[in-house]
Amino acid sequence: MKKAIVYTLVFAAIELIMPFLIKQTLRIITGTEPQQDARFLIIIMTASSVAVLALFLWQRWAVVSRSYVRSKPWGALFWCGLAAIGAVIPSMWLQEQMPELPNIVEQEFDMILKDRWGYFAVGLLAPVCEEIVFRGAVLRALLRWTHHHWMAIAVSALLFALIHANPAQMPHAFLIGLLLGWLYYRTDSVVPGVVYHWVNNSIAYVMYNLYPDPSLKLPDLFGSQRTVAAAVLFSLFILLPALYQLNLRLKKAR
């Protein structure tokens, strides 16, 4: 447990310190105060992800291996992506049934997601970085701490939700953290989680650019509650078979 908390705090510290370092570096290079625009935020996200990856891999807090990929799990990875697609609308529906939570980083994410380079930071780097930290390091440590794997998965999902530091994101982050933790537990690899996380973030990026109004709800998107119910049901017909297939196909690398 101690290691898991330390890894989480190190991740948080880098996320907090990096904006200051980037700001000071740009001030020295340009001689002016950097503007808090989309590119500045993307540079911070990119630099933070690279720093986290470098530190965790250098210290071997997370071990990256080719063993799982060598087993050629292409079918399982396909179902990971399909599960991510099937989970989008049910997750949105669940969140809309909850009391509205404050979105304290709405403006920052709006700037990042509207920029074409935002996809590099949010859609590509973030899934790799967060899976290596929260599954490859945090969950790995928790699984050694307790033999009750669901307890380890739940704690890692909770830490994953809290580290987002944004109440509006926390319910979805916790739920997705449970699934991502299960993927790691079944395979001892971050690869399935990276695929799921990448598809999830890519959908979020595309949907935000298609429908940039953050107040948009599912009834606004589909026209009526009946159509929303049909969309949720249709999505479950994708999600549940995908989870069934993953349960059959996910195996630990030998």
C-alpha positions in Angstrom: 0.0 0.0 0.0 2.8 2.4 0.9 4.5 2.0 -2.5 1.1 2.6 -4.3 0.6 5.8 -2.4 4.2 7.0 -3.0 3.8 6.3 -6.8 0.6 8.3 -6.8 2.1 11.2 -4.9 5.1 11.2 -7.3 2.8 11.4 -10.3 0.8 14.2 -8.6 4.0 16.1 -7.7 5.3 16.0 -11.3 1.9 17.2 -12.6 2.1 20.1 -10.1 5.7 21.1 -10.6 5.9 20.8 -14.4 3.8 23.9 -15.1 6.1 26.0 -13.0 9.3 24.6 -14.7 7.9 25.0 -18.2 6.8 28.6 -17.4 10.2 29.5 -16.1 12.0 27.9 -19.1 9.8 29.7 -21.6 10.3 33.0 -19.8 14.1 32.6 -19.9 14.0 31.5 -23.6 11.6 34.2 -24.9 12.2 36.9 -22.3 8.5 37.4 -22.0 5.6 36.0 -19.9 4.2 32.9 -21.7 0.6 33.1 -22.6 -1.8 30.6 -20.9 -3.1 29.3 -24.2 -3.8 25.9 -25.6 -0.3 25.2 -26.9 1.1 26.1 -23.4 -1.2 23.7 -21.7 -0.4 21.0 -24.3 3.3 21.5 -23.8 2.8 21.1 -20.0 0.8 17.9 -20.5 3.3 16.4 -22.9 6.3 17.3 -20.8 4.6 15.9 -17.6 3.8 12.6 -19.4 7.3 12.3 -20.7 8.8 13.0 -17.3 6.6 10.5 -15.6 7.3 7.8 -18.1 11.0 8.4 -18.0 11.1 8.3 -14.1 8.9 5.3 -13.7 10.7 3.2 -16.3 14.1 4.4 -15.2 13.4 3.4 -11.6 11.7 0.2 -12.7 8.6 1.1 -10.7 6.7 -0.2 -13.7 8.2 -3.0 -15.8 7.4 -3.0 -19.5 7.7 -6.3 -21.3 7.0 -7.6 -24.8 5.7 -11.0 -23.4 2.0 -10.2 -23.8 2.4 -8.8 -27.3 4.5 -11.8 -28.4 1.5 -14.0 -27.5 -0.3 -12.2 -30.4 -3.5 -11.2 -28.5 -5.0 -9.4 -31.4 -8.5 -10.8 -30.8 -8.5 -9.7 -27.1 -7.2 -6.2 -28.1 -10.0 -5.9 -30.6 -12.6 -6.6 -27.9 -10.9 -4.1 -25.6 -11.5 -1.4 -28.2 -15.1 -2.6 -28.8 -15.7 -2.6 -25.0 -14.5 1.0 -24.8 -17.0 2.0 -27.6 -19.8 0.2 -25.9 -19.2 1.8 -22.6 -19.4 5.4 -23.7 -23.1 6.0 -23.7 -24.0 3.9 -20.7 -21.2 5.8 -18.7 -22.6 9.1 -19.9 -26.1 8.0 -18.9 -25.0 6.9 -15.4 -23.2 10.2 -14.9 -26.3 12.2 -15.9 -28.4 10.4 -13.3 -26.0 11.6 -10.6 -26.0 15.1 -9.0 -24.1 17.5 -11.2 -20.5 17.8 -10.0 -18.3 20.9 -10.5 -16.0 20.8 -13.5 -13.1 22.8 -12.3 -10.9 22.2 -15.3 -13.6 22.8 -18.0 -11.9 25.8 -19.5 -8.5 24.2 -19.7 -9.9 21.0 -21.3 -11.9 23.1 -23.7 -8.7 24.8 -24.9 -6.8 21.6 -25.2 -9.4 19.5 -27.0 -10.2 22.2 -29.5 -6.5 22.3 -30.6 -5.4 19.6 -33.1 -2.3 18.9 -31.0 -4.5 18.2 -28.1 -5.1 14.7 -29.4 -1.4 13.9 -29.1 -1.4 14.8 -25.4 -4.9 13.5 -24.5 -5.5 10.7 -26.9 -2.0 9.2 -27.2 0.4 10.1 -24.4 -2.1 10.2 -21.5 -3.3 6.6 -22.0 0.2 5.2 -22.1 1.4 7.3 -19.2 -1.6 6.7 -16.9 -1.7 2.9 -17.6 2.0 2.6 -16.8 1.6 4.5 -13.6 -1.8 3.3 -12.2 -1.8 -0.2 -13.5 1.9 -1.0 -14.2 3.1 0.5 -10.9 0.3 1.3 -8.5 -1.9 -1.7 -9.1 1.1 -4.0 -9.4 2.2 -2.9 -5.9 -1.3 -3.3 -4.5 -1.6 -6.8 -5.9 1.6 -7.7 -4.0 0.1 -6.0 -0.9 -3.1 -8.1 -0.8 -4.3 -11.4 -2.2 -7.8 -10.0 -2.6 -7.4 -8.8 -6.2 -10.7 -6.9 -6.3 -9.6 -4.9 -3.2 -6.4 -4.0 -5.0 -8.3 -3.1 -8.2 -10.8 -0.9 -6.2 -8.1 1.0 -4.4 -6.1 1.6 -7.6 -9.4 2.8 -9.3 -10.0 5.2 -6.4 -6.5 6.6 -6.6 -6.9 7.0 -10.3 -10.2 8.9 -9.8 -8.8 11.2 -7.1 -5.7 12.0 -9.1 -7.8 13.7 -11.8 -8.6 16.3 -9.1 -11.8 17.2 -10.9 -15.1 16.1 -9.4 -16.9 15.9 -12.7 -14.4 13.3 -14.0 -14.1 11.2 -10.9 -17.2 8.9 -11.3 -16.2 7.9 -14.8 -12.6 7.6 -13.9 -13.4 5.3 -11.0 -15.6 3.0 -13.2 -13.1 2.9 -16.0 -10.3 2.3 -13.4 -12.1 -0.8 -12.2 -12.3 -2.2 -15.7 -8.7 -1.2 -16.6 -7.5 -2.8 -13.3 -9.3 -6.0 -14.2 -7.6 -6.0 -17.6 -4.2 -5.7 -16.0 -4.9 -8.3 -13.4 -6.0 -10.9 -16.0 -2.9 -10.3 -18.2 -0.1 -8.8 -16.1 0.2 -6.3 -19.0 -0.7 -2.7 -19.5 -1.3 -3.2 -23.3 -5.0 -4.1 -23.1 -5.5 -1.1 -20.8 -3.6 1.2 -23.1 -5.9 0.1 -26.0 -9.1 0.6 -24.0 -7.8 3.9 -22.6 -6.8 5.1 -26.1 -10.1 4.3 -27.7 -12.0 5.9 -24.7 -9.9 9.2 -24.9 -10.1 9.2 -28.7 -13.9 9.0 -28.6 -14.0 11.8 -26.0 -11.8 14.0 -28.2 -13.9 13.4 -31.3 -17.2 13.9 -29.5 -16.0 17.1 -27.9 -15.1 18.5 -31.3 -18.4 17.4 -32.8 -20.5 18.6 -29.9 -18.4 21.3 -28.1 -21.2 22.5 -25.8 -20.3 21.0 -22.3 -23.9 21.4 -21.2 -25.2 19.0 -23.9 -27.0 16.0 -22.5 -28.0 12.7 -24.1 -31.6 13.8 -24.6 -30.3 16.8 -26.5 -28.2 14.6 -28.6 -30.7 11.9 -29.3 -33.9 13.9 -29.2 -36.0 12.0 -26.6 -35.6 9.9 -23.5 -37.0 6.9 -25.5 -34.2 7.2 -28.0 -31.7 7.6 -25.2 -32.9 4.3 -23.7 -32.6 2.7 -27.1 -29.0 4.0 -27.4 -28.1 2.7 -24.0 -29.6 -0.7 -24.8 -27.8 -0.8 -28.1 -24.5 0.1 -26.4 -25.0 -2.7 -23.9 -25.4 -5.1 -26.7 -21.8 -4.1 -27.7 -20.3 -3.8 -24.2 -21.6 -7.0 -22.6 -20.5 -9.4 -25.4 -17.2 -7.6 -25.5 -16.7 -8.2 -21.7 -17.8 -11.8 -22.2 -15.2 -12.3 -24.9 -12.5 -10.6 -22.8 -13.3 -12.9 -19.9 -12.7 -15.8 -22.3 -9.6 -14.4 -24.1 -7.6 -12.6 -21.4 -4.7 -14.7 -20.2 -1.5 -13.9 -18.4 1.6 -13.8 -20.6 3.9 -16.9 -20.2 
